[in-house]
Every structure is written in C-alpha cells, then in structure tokens.
Amino acid sequence: MKPRILIVEILVLLLLVLAGATSAWAGPVWKLNGNTLKEAIPVQWKAGLAEVYFSDSTAGLSVSCGHATKYSVGPAAEGLIGELKLSSCKFAKEGNGSCDAGAPVTVQASGLPWTTELYEEGGKVYGHIKAVHYTIECEIFKVLTFKDECSGTLNALTINVSSGVSWLLPLNRITCSTGGANSGGIKLDDILLSPKGSTLAVG
C-alpha cells in the first residue's frame, strides 16, 4: 500500500505545481492567431520615431532619435528588447540646454537586453520595461563633454490594431545622474507588426 500512497502523493504534487504554473499566467499574454505564445518569436517595428527626452534645471535637454530595435515577444507575458540602436539624434526646439546647439548629440542604450512583461491595470494592458539604462552625450563650447546616465523602469500602453500591437510609451519619468529622480524619460509611439500571414495581439 505504501508505494501506491507514494505515487498518489507525487501525482497530487505534480498537479499542484502545474496549477501554480498556470496561475502565474493569469494576466494578459502575447497571442498569435488567438493562441497564447508558448515560445519567444521575433517581431518587427513599423518605421517610427523614438523620442528620448531628458530635462532638468541645469541641462534642459530634449533629444529625438530614429530607432532600430530587435524585440521578441513570448512566451506568455514575457518580452525581450535585445538591441536598441538610436541614430540621427537631434535636439528638439530649444532643447539643447547648455550644449552647443549645432554640435552632435548621441544617445546610447546600455544594459541590454531589457526584459518586458505585460500586466493589466484599469482594464488596459501595459508593457512593463525593466531595468532601462541609457546615456546622453553632447558638447559644451566644443571643448567639454556633457554626459548624463539615466535608468529606471517604464510602462507602455499596448493596444491591438489591425496591423499588430500599438506600443505607446508616454513620457515616463526616470532617474538621471545629473537631474536626479524623475528628470529623464523615454517617449515612443510605434507599432509591433504582426508576422506575415499571422495576427499578433495582447489579451
């Protein structure tokens, strides 16, 4: 009888483990053709503009850059930003602060990959981006280099659209080495395109 009892106990334990794994994905998930993704898949961004924004009483910087991002979604609620290249960066109007207005400005993402996870709040689905880190550099009087490192977490609103999933990242405030808490942020309005012949969605 003891071996049978042991087998029953093991089966019960396995069921509990499976139930726990299932409950871990109780929130919103990435879906392809209506089915929850069980493994990560690469997705493409629609050509767009990422605006990286930084400001404080000393620097007063506002910078926009084109972006090339390698992003994968799945399994379930997970996602991974494996590469983020920012190019053609420029100051927004009156956004150069103490830096030379005509001098080059660069923004460099670091600490990649950045992990993401979907969550629901107020009936809306968001993508939480963990451990964001980027650096802004520009020239002052053509002889000095201003360097500011910003890090924190970001939250993007996700909306299902006909071509894929709209990813709207409002001006989230994060901490910068010069400006301190809530001085920096990233703003992005772009679309994660559905793979050819498929439909990408969150829900």
C-alpha positions as CSV (number, residue, x, y, z in Angstrom):
1,M,0.0,0.0,0.0
2,K,2.8,2.4,0.8
3,P,4.1,2.5,-2.8
4,R,0.6,3.3,-4.1
5,I,0.3,6.1,-1.5
6,L,3.6,7.5,-2.6
7,I,2.6,7.5,-6.2
8,V,-0.7,9.3,-5.3
9,E,1.2,11.9,-3.3
10,I,3.6,12.5,-6.3
11,L,0.7,12.9,-8.7
12,V,-1.0,15.4,-6.3
13,L,2.2,17.3,-6.0
14,L,2.6,17.5,-9.8
15,L,-0.9,18.8,-10.2
16,L,-0.3,21.5,-7.6
17,V,2.9,22.5,-9.5
18,L,1.0,22.7,-12.8
19,A,-1.8,24.7,-11.2
20,G,0.8,27.1,-9.8
21,A,2.4,27.5,-13.3
22,T,-0.9,28.1,-14.9
23,S,-1.9,30.7,-12.3
24,A,1.4,32.5,-13.0
25,W,0.0,33.5,-16.4
26,A,-3.4,34.6,-15.2
27,G,-2.8,38.1,-16.5
28,P,-2.6,39.3,-20.2
29,V,-0.4,37.4,-22.6
30,W,1.0,37.7,-26.1
31,K,-1.1,35.9,-28.7
32,L,-0.5,34.8,-32.2
33,N,-3.6,33.9,-34.2
34,G,-5.6,33.9,-31.0
35,N,-3.3,31.4,-29.2
36,T,-1.0,32.2,-26.3
37,L,2.6,32.2,-27.3
38,K,4.5,29.3,-25.8
39,E,7.9,30.4,-27.0
40,A,9.5,33.7,-28.0
41,I,9.2,35.0,-31.6
42,P,10.9,38.0,-33.2
43,V,8.7,40.9,-34.2
44,Q,9.3,44.0,-36.3
45,W,8.6,47.6,-35.5
46,K,6.8,49.8,-38.0
47,A,9.2,52.6,-39.1
48,G,8.8,55.2,-36.4
49,L,10.5,57.8,-34.2
50,A,11.6,57.2,-30.7
51,E,11.9,60.4,-28.7
52,V,14.4,60.2,-25.8
53,Y,13.8,63.1,-23.5
54,F,15.9,64.5,-20.7
55,S,15.5,67.7,-18.8
56,D,16.5,69.5,-15.6
57,S,17.1,73.0,-14.4
58,T,20.8,72.8,-15.4
59,A,20.7,70.8,-18.7
60,G,17.3,71.4,-20.2
61,L,17.8,68.7,-22.8
62,S,15.2,67.3,-25.3
63,V,16.5,64.9,-27.9
64,S,14.8,62.8,-30.6
65,C,16.3,59.9,-32.4
66,G,15.4,57.3,-35.0
67,H,15.4,53.8,-33.6
68,A,16.2,50.3,-34.8
69,T,15.1,47.8,-32.2
70,K,15.3,44.0,-32.1
71,Y,12.4,42.8,-30.0
72,S,10.9,39.4,-29.3
73,V,7.6,38.6,-27.5
74,G,6.6,35.5,-25.6
75,P,6.3,33.1,-24.0
76,A,3.1,34.2,-22.4
77,A,3.5,37.7,-20.9
78,E,7.3,38.0,-21.4
79,G,9.2,40.0,-23.9
80,L,12.9,40.9,-24.6
81,I,14.4,44.0,-26.1
82,G,17.7,42.6,-27.4
83,E,19.0,45.5,-29.3
84,L,18.2,49.2,-29.4
85,K,20.1,51.4,-31.8
86,L,19.4,55.1,-31.7
87,S,20.6,57.2,-34.7
88,S,20.2,60.6,-36.3
89,C,19.7,62.2,-32.9
90,K,19.0,65.9,-32.7
91,F,17.9,68.5,-30.3
92,A,14.2,69.4,-30.1
93,K,13.4,73.1,-30.4
94,E,15.2,75.0,-27.6
95,G,16.2,71.6,-26.2
96,N,19.9,71.8,-26.2
97,G,20.3,73.3,-22.7
98,S,23.9,74.1,-22.0
99,C,25.1,72.1,-25.0
100,D,26.1,73.6,-28.3
101,A,23.0,73.8,-30.5
102,G,24.8,72.8,-33.7
103,A,27.0,70.2,-32.2
104,P,26.3,66.4,-32.4
105,V,24.3,64.7,-29.7
106,T,24.2,61.0,-29.1
107,V,22.0,58.6,-27.1
108,Q,23.3,55.2,-26.2
109,A,21.2,52.4,-24.7
110,S,23.1,50.0,-22.4
111,G,22.5,47.1,-20.1
112,L,20.7,45.2,-22.9
113,P,18.8,43.0,-23.1
114,W,15.9,44.8,-21.4
115,T,13.1,42.4,-20.3
116,T,9.4,43.3,-20.5
117,E,6.3,41.9,-19.1
118,L,2.6,42.5,-19.8
119,Y,0.2,43.5,-17.0
120,E,-3.3,44.8,-16.7
121,E,-4.5,47.9,-14.8
122,G,-7.8,49.7,-15.1
123,G,-9.0,47.4,-17.9
124,K,-6.0,48.3,-20.0
125,V,-2.9,46.2,-20.9
126,Y,0.6,47.7,-20.4
127,G,4.1,46.5,-21.2
128,H,6.4,46.9,-18.2
129,I,10.0,47.5,-19.3
130,K,12.5,46.6,-16.6
131,A,16.0,48.0,-15.9
132,V,16.2,50.7,-18.6
133,H,19.5,52.4,-19.0
134,Y,20.8,55.0,-21.5
135,T,23.4,57.7,-21.8
136,I,23.1,61.1,-23.4
137,E,26.3,62.9,-24.6
138,C,26.8,66.3,-26.2
139,E,29.4,69.1,-26.4
140,I,29.7,72.3,-24.4
141,F,31.7,75.2,-26.0
142,K,33.2,72.5,-28.3
143,V,35.8,71.6,-25.7
144,L,33.7,69.9,-22.9
145,T,31.6,66.8,-23.0
146,F,28.3,66.7,-21.1
147,K,27.4,63.1,-20.1
148,D,24.2,62.0,-18.3
149,E,23.2,58.5,-17.4
150,C,19.5,57.7,-16.9
151,S,18.0,54.5,-15.6
152,G,14.7,53.2,-14.2
153,T,11.6,51.3,-15.3
154,L,9.0,52.3,-18.0
155,N,5.4,51.3,-18.8
156,A,3.9,51.4,-22.3
157,L,0.2,51.2,-23.1
158,T,-0.5,48.4,-25.6
159,I,-3.5,48.5,-28.0
160,N,-4.5,45.8,-30.5
161,V,-4.7,47.4,-34.0
162,S,-5.3,45.9,-37.5
163,S,-1.5,45.7,-38.3
164,G,-0.4,44.4,-34.9
165,V,0.0,45.9,-31.5
166,S,0.4,49.6,-30.9
167,W,3.1,50.4,-28.3
168,L,2.5,53.8,-26.8
169,L,5.2,54.9,-24.3
170,P,4.3,58.2,-22.7
171,L,6.9,60.4,-21.1
172,N,7.8,58.1,-18.2
173,R,10.0,59.8,-15.7
174,I,13.1,58.1,-14.6
175,T,16.3,59.0,-12.6
176,C,19.3,60.7,-14.3
177,S,22.8,61.2,-12.8
178,T,22.6,64.9,-13.4
179,G,19.0,65.8,-12.9
180,G,18.2,63.3,-10.2
181,A,14.8,61.5,-9.7
182,N,12.1,62.0,-12.2
183,S,14.2,64.1,-14.5
184,G,14.6,61.8,-17.5
185,G,12.3,59.7,-19.7
186,I,11.6,58.0,-23.0
187,K,8.7,58.6,-25.3
188,L,7.7,56.2,-28.1
189,D,4.7,55.8,-30.3
190,D,5.1,52.8,-32.6
191,I,3.5,49.6,-33.7
192,L,4.8,46.0,-33.3
193,L,3.8,44.5,-36.7
194,S,2.1,41.1,-37.0
195,P,4.3,38.4,-38.6
196,K,3.4,37.9,-42.3
197,G,0.2,35.8,-42.5
198,S,-0.4,35.9,-38.8
199,T,-2.1,38.2,-36.2
200,L,-0.2,39.5,-33.2
201,A,-2.3,40.6,-30.2
202,V,-2.3,41.1,-26.4
203,G,-5.1,39.9,-24.2
